[in-house]
Amino acid sequence: MHNDFVAEFPQSKEVFNAKTFLIMNQNYPGNWKLSVQQIIVESNSVVSEIRVETNEKVEIGISIIKLMDGKIINIREFWPEPFDIPKWRTLLLQY
């Protein structure tokens, strides 16, 4: 990670430096399995979609990652909550 690394969770307004970001991830509670769904790279920007499975649920995480000098300088993580399909869109489904 870059010396000026910052990680942001806009939904909860959390901000981490490199040390606290690693500590947070190392101490994440429970047993979980992470799988990368996709990664998109464009110049010094990366977007990743991950799937995290625990005994209780499955979560999807989206990260927007900025690179500087070949190192990660910024991560913005989003953890969207699942929701039911609005009734007005059910007739538009293709599957």
N, C-alpha and C positions, 0 to 999 in steps of 0.2 A: 504494500500500500504506500501511497505517496505520503510524505511528511505532513502535508496539509489536509489529509483525508478527513472527510465529514460524511456521516451517514444520516439521512433524514427519513423519518416516518411521518409524512404530512398529516395522515389521518389522526394520529395521536399526539402530534406536535413534539415527538421525541427527536433529539439530536445527539449523535454519538461521535466521539473521536475514534481513532483506530483502536486504541486500547479498550475503551468501553464497548465498542462494537464487537470485538472478539470475545470479551468476557460475557456479554449478553448472549451471543450465539453458543458459547461453550456451556452455559448454564441454562439453556432453554429446557424447560421441564418436560418430563415424560419421554417415552420412546417414540421416535419419529423416523420416517424414511423420506428422503428428498429425492425427487427425480426432475431432471431438466426436460421441459417440454419443447422449448425452442430458444434459440439465441439469434439475435439480429445484430450485425456489426456494420457500422458506417463511420469510417474515419476514426475519431476519438470518442465515439458514442456506442454504447452497447445496450440493448434491451433484452432482458431475459424473462421467460415465463417458467415458473417452477411449480411443482405439485408436492405438497407436504402431507404425508399420511401419518396419522396417529391412531391410537386405539379408539379414539372418540370421533374423529372426523377427518375430512379431506379439505385442505385449503389450497388456494391458488395464490401465488405471489408474483407480482410484476415488479421488476427492478429496472430503473433507468440509471445507467452507469456511465460516468465520464472518466476518461483517461487523460493523464498528462505525463509526458516523459516515460510512457510505457507502463505506468502504474495507475492504480485506481485512486482518483482524487475525490470522487463524490458518488454516493449511491442514494437514490430516492426509492424507497420501497413502498409498495401499495399492496394491501391485503383486502381485496373486495369480498364482501359478504355475498353468498348465494341468495337468490330470490326467486320467487315463483313467477312464471310467465304471466304477464297481464292478460286478462281474458280477451281483450280486443285483438291481441296478436296471435291467439291460438289457431285461428283459421288461416294464418299466413305461413305456418310451419311447413317445411318441405319433407319432414320425416316423421 
